[in-house]
């Protein structure tokens, strides 16, 4: 989703401010593994810091602005005094919003995204934040440093809440403007740290990393040490020790399993490194911290922004002891793009570690397994024939003859090809055009656990994002194709016909469809006068949207398949995208002789409306009215039903 679409969603959602907080972090202190209970902005001021959101890091020199989605793990580490401002908020679409907006929220929700920027005007942002915090503190009666859970919202009176909403919208506007006008790519050191965060359990190749960054290894190491105060090697050891401490506290894995998992095949060597950097042995650490921490880990993460843990680990950049150099080489190693990790993968790995406590010990180094990409994490039975196909994110190996297809997307296309999926999502299953065709299809919503239980051998999604594909790929080979990947319904059928080993079915469907649409096209052309035009619109909540030949709501059917023409008064650029919002004052100019309108209103209600009722198409009954559940779907099964209804209506309306 581009920034323009994100701003569109900001203009559609209802925003509710949940909390405004300020936390001062002392030297060497940190906010550790705070799980965000809602979407939030974080603004750091007056100090250098590492800002971690899951596996990504941003380095703050003086000021930094972060946006973070709900459910992310946030760590803020600083060697300086640091002020951390936090605004927690919730953004939701009204139920009446167009399904396009709901789909945007479902497939690429910008309020769940993490991004950061070094603001060009930090003092203006800080002034807004200080004002918001002072007002919020006065209303809630909370102490400056207290960081409890989101509560006391009921104490806020209506006027104060209204002011908070207005202040937040102004701040969000300034933040999005900063992101739009002053966006930058991660710095070299940020890229190095992100690479380490994804690969530190395996073999780290400074030579290969430097090549991908187009620098020499010596330059990368020097710049890293200048900014971070330690060598890249020391930083990797820090990451390994941090993970080891977490596993010692929060899991029952053996020391050998933990050592292997964090990158050390020799348990004695791991014990020595751990004691060197923490002052105590792994066994002593577990005895000291596991009972008090792991017993209530989840509550800790939800209720406290500062987890009870030992002081932040510090590396000694002057220590040249060779003990640190395990699995750190200057040539070879893993590819930078490999070893994509996500929360589900981590959970499965932890479960594997626990289960393996009852079986044989792990062998080899942590790097041997970590280099495999997520698509390779599935163990495909040896007797299953595989082949490579292209998708939106590159090539993927899939079964040549898939038998158990999960269809979180393109459900109607699967049915048109004669494939009965084992799983789908509720939204697509509600299509009125698929009624009675989905026996045996399980609604899994967004539950990975429910999907896993169905044992699919292929998953099809429209979300072409690495995080989503990685999660699905832990279950089965996954093909990601956005809905706008295909220029025609025929191209869509041929792609999935090839993917699902249903080429003959695809060609037969296309032949029947083209024969049907050809006859309807000729009938519509005969019914319409040459100068008559058709408009495709949707109205809701006092706004109007226009649809062109590349969109649903009947746009592609009417303009491309049946050959109708839009009014010449509509600018060409308004018809090139999926939809275009316009002012109601332009309604008479953009409405043709016939109107296909998605609405929840009746014809009588529209005729009584002072704006819509003055349109000739509404007044004379030359309007086709349908609701969004009828007009939104544009899969092959839906189009078959829609094109017959629309053609029959247009032919009948032309005779009035």
Steps between C-alpha positions, in 0.01 A plus 500: 500500500646834400493813713211650301281197580605515864394864522171400337441256782592757762223715354249215527563355846358592837793569734485464878790610720557242775792639695780758497814410695849629572784286633848624586769235456820539700850423379533131421129443565254366248142423412515128430266277301199723551207348309298783349133471606388726213639691206733771620742778422829518690709816499844496661675822596828629639715188475648224289311173496439169329130462421403138435165385361507123469802439274537853363708775654522877465788704641411830660765770524291775663136463395312218333139425413367145478161360410434150634211258449314311769662185635859594416786457744677825570839550662660841554862501614703811579831598655367856552210653682212454259143630495254258339155633404232245415152544354282192488200512269246286321390554141192324364297525184128564532295202385355713219841569344562358153617141487812619318603678819418195709709285266788748524481473878491120481783452252739782582382683811714816533408533866678171566817605316828605655694788352737765621637836399749753633269802506595819319305707752540308828433797730158559346411133556629510857296810575185322381585197712569701814167679462317171449669340799432795732132505405468124528677489837276773638189310400611152612688616809793275424860549615758586235699179514217252558451259212207280585267329258249692293228589750326792666360592160155537652625791710551716195213737444359560155669833434841377610466193282404720206810714556719188523358373172567831330853525640574147384374562147727805476793294626422212259483751214843638595642148535371388160631819344842426647484150360387619157747785463801370690492123461837328478639151461658339807857612562790263439534423872123442531516256208792317662315469832184376327709242316657388828157480665383256232816294468693514828423136588689383192826581328548873446696601191633854518645459152166409345312759705743774393465397135122534516540846653765595239766573762816329617485290817750733666286805426184332631674392820652844559174690446310250711739544792492879465122510535434207733808512721580134443616275217255304284632183662423624850153601390426151364611346830270742682203385291584135568531557872174697513317211333671247723388688812143515370493125428652421839228705669200411289549141375583154636745422219827340605823698506626302201185581302525868586870513416441339161200722428683826567799396290744293711540127435734459800307531829816554707608778268153658526522481882833682495375776268181542703686533830747743347222735390256464791722413795318175582455160333187413299388262773538765767313751285209262448482417869497868591250632247277223359271452802420869543464583133368211294212422738318813392669594176190586300355722771832675531507585133144628503506699822843653528702700254825413678553127536667372818838393370867553581671823385556558131788295365804706405775382270863586555621642172862478613487128573699314235455156651456243222214340695266742322586384151293184474298496174627842390697481176616733225401290200209277403195473726129539457319715249368827642146433380478158666381395845187716508349459843163584641298444812345173384839362402639593841207332675541183295874496562446538875250214495752292306768575756271395785394183321858408421580494872353148500689390189850498355710813542534745213814466293707750308506875520206732517599641163437184302124518529467874528605560140188344351227734388144471628377344177739213567379446856227262377603139487342377178452122478754344269235355268337838426599639161591870519548775244592868501257776407515878505303711744499865603797454735714279273521127438352236728500120497150353509347153460445411135164345588371674816225312680419713807491867405437772757351813342516806727474678163359429151235266640259555210777430251571166669134403481478603133793267427325209670727508807337464841735670749543359848507849655403860431423821686154602612491818294530317167275218615219753549484571126138458388630359172662202676193400698461122504846442344718485812414171665809370676680835503610601851496862609839557666481882521857609572583208733827332406428224750168415332670503161780275624251239621355467148842400359483688167763427238465845337388840630384788279497855636465848355730653764840533332691585817798308631361477854171343386659267245758387756229408749295306246814334362564338836184300429513437123645648178337838453415697187440873549323689221327837561153533353620757245769267361291404198387719213198284420291224646631269230860561609402426860335171403798389293750578778314302764405230252872444446578521871232251602547257211163603355600645162223322310239624748630855462483494122152350501375767741658777291342368180154484659540842659617672183215344306252626763646852524522530123126451466425739786736761354319495167159524670608798713652682203181454307291633790705815570509806279850595390512814714352344817732458798518298822648605835618264775486646853468429869358727767542479873512738792437806286784428258515362146754281323550441129614169349671442166572207266769347725283469809211307646151631577416415140769723348699233317183319396329806360793673331728215390267204453176663387656798322306782669655849517542730801396867471763704312484760779684264738877572492706206375713486816189433709438178309851352508512388863277267697278785622495877537323707764337820378288786626122462483479833320650322198235226509280641217803539274638151561171307484418347163169400346513181703635459852624186673511596867620306802287619791296390797225746408185415307402671175222683683745633759737621232218664303402689815859617558558864391827413326457148365134552421581769242702262283306391187623140542355486853186696418418294190580161654810435287711408800614152599524482878687229685674473835870455560482128566355461149728743316838454668588145399669466161617139490398286200191355669381846611563656158297227331200589715552876486538533125169330429312718750662824381448426131136402550435817702668729249311353207170534688579855619585612147144428393346746750 
